Amino acid sequence: MLDEKRLSQLELPGHETVVEIPERMLQFFPGVNGGVGSNV
């Protein structure tokens, strides 16, 4: 994420950043959707 205003609202250490992914991609991240989905 490159939006400085949004990044400033997060309490992140200086060496960390944020990656924004579309909601439709959450199915590929079992830790996000409770481990369910067509590819889990």
HELIX and SHEET records of a PDB file:
HELIX    1   1 GLU A    4  SER A    8  1                                   5    
HELIX    2   2 GLU A   23  PHE A   28  5                                   6    
END                                                                             
